[in-house]
Amino acid sequence: MRLRWAAEAALARAVFALFRALGPERASNVGGAAARAVGPLIPVSRVALRNLEIAFPDRDASWRRETMRAAWENLGRVVAEYPHLSGLKRTTSGPGWELANPEILEAIAERGGPAIFVSGHIANWELLPPVAAAYGIAMSSVYRAPTNPAIDAIILRFREQALKPLVAPLFPKGSDGARAALMHLRRGGFLGMLLDQKMNDGIEARLFGRPAMTAPALAQLALRHRCPVVMGRAMRIGPARYRFVAGPTLPLPDSGDRSADVAALTQAVNDALEGWIRDRPAEWLWFHRRFPKETYRRA
């Protein structure tokens, strides 16, 4: 296993070095083209097609196949843009990003924490913390660590470089990370979470009209601390170029029934994510088994 991890890490370093040498636009284009060509040959593409069938039953098979290929292209671009995260800044054109409504982040930065930001694996989700950092918000994130610790270290370095000069700890998913994230909020910190993946021991919410087990931690933390929950959306508008929208800020339920409030807030997040995905389906990560196991028996 150690030899395999070392080989994988060496290959990753070589690929990222190539992407860095290409510059952000060419790297994004090359990564996107490669993933679009090779990705559909990988078996997990059948999962994507099944997810698209669930989400868009009115669209034909040709549209779903094209959307699956476009989703691979977006993922390839995200990977190729990793070495350039620290260089993608707020600009008016070319590589970088723009924010539609900076007043929302400015108000949160002035108010201070705690606050929770939530999004999904849409467009390039890795840029969400650097965008917040540009407005003085040191957003820590909860993330799923790769199995290979050497590759995890490479990606963490890219993320940390993109946040400088601000310092924001990153918390891996799991019990230790959850405790650290809780303490971070208690100290008035800012926390970012991606809430679009299945959590088997989560709570049932709806997504695209189907049951979808969803992590309740965001709702539990927000209700415990009565802190703002701010949605954040990324949209790809070119190679290594994005438009971000901050908001909406979700209302916190206060019915007196904590379980019902957690369920309501979790569902509100899923509803917002679903709306964004429907709007730009090619930019979501469709390759995850988001729904119950029986959904994929023929995938």
Salt bridges, closest charged atoms under 4 A:
GLU8 OE2 - ARG4 NE 3.11
GLU53 OE1 - ARG50 NH1 2.95
GLU53 OE2 - ARG298 NH2 2.97
GLU66 OE2 - ARG36 NH2 2.64
GLU66 OE1 - ARG69 NH2 3.26
GLU73 OE1 - ARG36 NH1 3.13
GLU73 OE2 - ARG77 NH2 3.15
GLU81 OE2 - ARG236 NH1 3.01
GLU98 OE1 - ARG241 NH2 2.90
GLU98 OE2 - ARG243 NH1 2.78
GLU126 OE2 - ARG159 NH2 2.70
ASP176 OD1 - ARG179 NH2 2.34
ASP196 OD1 - HIS121 ND1 2.75
GLU274 OE2 - ARG278 NE 3.01
ASP279 OD2 - ARG233 NH2 2.33
GLU283 OE2 - ARG280 NH2 2.91
